[in-house]
C-alpha cells in the first residue's frame, strides 16, 4: 500500500512562489510515475504536471508551462512542485498521485491513470 502526504501549501500573493511536496511511503517510489493535479471549487480535477521514474522527463498543462516545475528525489521518496509567478487562477487544492502500473508510458494526464492519491494541500493566491 502506497501512502502519499502533501505539504507546503498556503496563502501567497499574486506573483509569488510556493513549493509543495509529496512524501511517499510503501512500495518502490523510484518505479512510480508521479503526477500533480489540482481542483478548484466547483471544478473537476485538473492535470498539472507529471514526471517519469528517474526524473529525466517532465510534462505540464499549458497553463503552467514556464511557471511550474515538477521534480523528484528518489532517495527521499519525495516529489515536488515548484510554483512561480502564481496567479489567482492557480488557487486550488493540489493533489499528488502515483501510478504504479508498469509500462513505458509516463506522460499520464488523466486521474484514472493513477492508483494512489494524497489528501491534498490548499494553495490560495490572492490578487
ZAKEKOL-698028 format. One line per field, with one value per residue (C-alpha): x, y, z; residue in three letters. Coordinates in steps of 0.02 Angstrom, whole numbers, always signed. Layout:
# ZAKEKOL-698028
c1 <- c(X,...) $
c2 <- c(Y,...) $
c3 <- c(Z,...) $
rest <- c(ALA,...) $
//
This chain:
# ZAKEKOL-698028
c1 <- c(+0,+68,+35,+59,+64,+70,+136,+188,+26,-29,-80,+27,+5,-7,+166,+236,+305,+268,+339,+228,+299,+232,+314,+281,+291,+264,+311,+456,+446,+578,+469,+316,+262,+211,+89,+14,-168,-272,-455,-533,-703,-844,-724,-657,-485,-360,-192,-46,+117,+194,+369,+443,+528,+703,+651,+729,+564,+428,+267,+144,-26,-7,-71,+77,+219,+363,+297,+289,+425,+399,+546,+581,+710,+704,+824,+696,+540,+477,+406,+398,+303,+388,+262,+321,+230,+72,-96,-266,-324,-196,-299,-350,-318,-162,-150,-4,-35,+64,+46,+115,+69,+212,+244,+338,+205,+247,+154,-10,-135,-297,-344,-390,-208,-156,-179,-142,-181,-132,-255,-217,-145,-231,-147,-229,-166,-232,-244) $
c2 <- c(+0,+169,+321,+498,+651,+827,+980,+1158,+1239,+1407,+1585,+1688,+1850,+1850,+1844,+1748,+1573,+1415,+1240,+1094,+925,+748,+614,+434,+280,+96,+15,+64,+250,+252,+142,+255,+389,+537,+674,+832,+878,+1020,+1050,+1221,+1246,+1186,+1114,+943,+879,+952,+881,+996,+901,+729,+658,+493,+367,+442,+623,+643,+683,+804,+868,+1006,+1075,+1227,+1349,+1317,+1293,+1408,+1443,+1272,+1140,+962,+866,+713,+647,+458,+447,+542,+464,+639,+733,+923,+1056,+1225,+1358,+1530,+1683,+1622,+1688,+1691,+1559,+1440,+1436,+1256,+1103,+1020,+830,+717,+548,+391,+273,+102,+11,-49,+5,+135,+270,+402,+558,+517,+658,+576,+541,+363,+332,+347,+219,+316,+493,+607,+703,+869,+1035,+1203,+1338,+1508,+1652,+1824,+1964) $
c3 <- c(+0,-51,+57,-6,+106,+34,+124,+88,+33,+96,+54,-64,-160,-348,-424,-277,-261,-164,-163,-120,-76,-76,+30,-16,+91,+50,-113,-226,-258,-394,-505,-499,-619,-513,-553,-481,-504,-438,-402,-386,-304,-416,-545,-589,-550,-674,-726,-686,-710,-722,-703,-756,-644,-647,-659,-831,-916,-863,-939,-897,-937,-1049,-919,-802,-927,-888,-713,-626,-610,-556,-485,-379,-259,-261,-114,-10,-89,-122,-271,-277,-371,-375,-421,-475,-541,-459,-517,-430,-556,-480,-320,-287,-183,-252,-251,-289,-366,-401,-547,-502,-662,-770,-948,-1047,-1048,-919,-975,-889,-881,-826,-646,-694,-740,-558,-420,-261,-206,-66,+40,-44,+10,-12,-116,-114,-221,-178,-305) $
rest <- c(UNK,UNK,UNK,UNK,UNK,UNK,UNK,UNK,UNK,UNK,UNK,UNK,UNK,UNK,UNK,UNK,UNK,UNK,UNK,UNK,UNK,UNK,UNK,UNK,UNK,UNK,UNK,UNK,UNK,UNK,UNK,UNK,UNK,UNK,UNK,UNK,UNK,UNK,UNK,UNK,UNK,UNK,UNK,UNK,UNK,UNK,UNK,UNK,UNK,UNK,UNK,UNK,UNK,UNK,UNK,UNK,UNK,UNK,UNK,UNK,UNK,UNK,UNK,UNK,UNK,UNK,UNK,UNK,UNK,UNK,UNK,UNK,UNK,UNK,UNK,UNK,UNK,UNK,UNK,UNK,UNK,UNK,UNK,UNK,UNK,UNK,UNK,UNK,UNK,UNK,UNK,UNK,UNK,UNK,UNK,UNK,UNK,UNK,UNK,UNK,UNK,UNK,UNK,UNK,UNK,UNK,UNK,UNK,UNK,UNK,UNK,UNK,UNK,UNK,UNK,UNK,UNK,UNK,UNK,UNK,UNK,UNK,UNK,UNK,UNK,UNK,UNK) $
//
